[in-house]
Amino acid sequence: MAWFAVRQLRFVARGENLGDIHAIRDRALLLSAGFSVADMVALGDEIYDEFIESKIWPGTRAIAEQHLHAGRRVWLVTATPLEVAAVMSRRLGLSGALGTTVEHIEGLYTGQLVGEILHGSAKAGAVRILARDQGLDLAECWGYSDSHNDIPMLEAVGHPVAINPDRRLRRHAKDRNWPVYDFRTGRRAAAFGLKAAGVSGVLWGLWRSFGALRRRP
């Protein structure tokens, strides 16, 4: 727990670091080995209520509803395990979710991933596959993120938006004239309120999820 807390503090201080992300992933997966997929699914709403809902910026549902009311599908694309991502999508009233797939055999997690963690260029690839399967034109789609690691995904859509961006994403967005919304200063908070599911946050959810399972009798 202390090890994870140190990584979280480092994220707050300096932003995402790929080495830390991989280290957190590996330790979190170790916690998952042997646990039941059914237990994780059953725990999903508790995880959302306890660890996720309070981290969503006010107005998130409003901005999602604006897209939904315009006839657009809204998908959550996150590094969190797919079972938790599906709960987040359902609770937010979204169209669906893409998440990291953790391998399971006969209903039990093996502690290994299927493919790679849904992060960086992997998100862009997953979004392209989703667009193909759903018949979506990415040139007409919006993408939101707070991390420079999601630049490949943002560049895959026609309407990229930087939300509470880290320094590298802010610079990249300004160079390309992308909209930049920073709710940390309160600007435009009444009209917009999207808190992107940053990798640190979703990995926090990953290890807390399996930690909660471990504590269950």
Beta strands, then each sheet from edge to edge (+ up, - down):
strand 1: 75-81
strand 2: 96-100
strand 3: 102-105
strand 4: 108-113
strand 5: 142-145
strand 6: 159-163
strand 7: 180-181
sheet 1: 1+ 2+
sheet 2: 3+ 4-
sheet 3: 5+ 6+ 7+
end
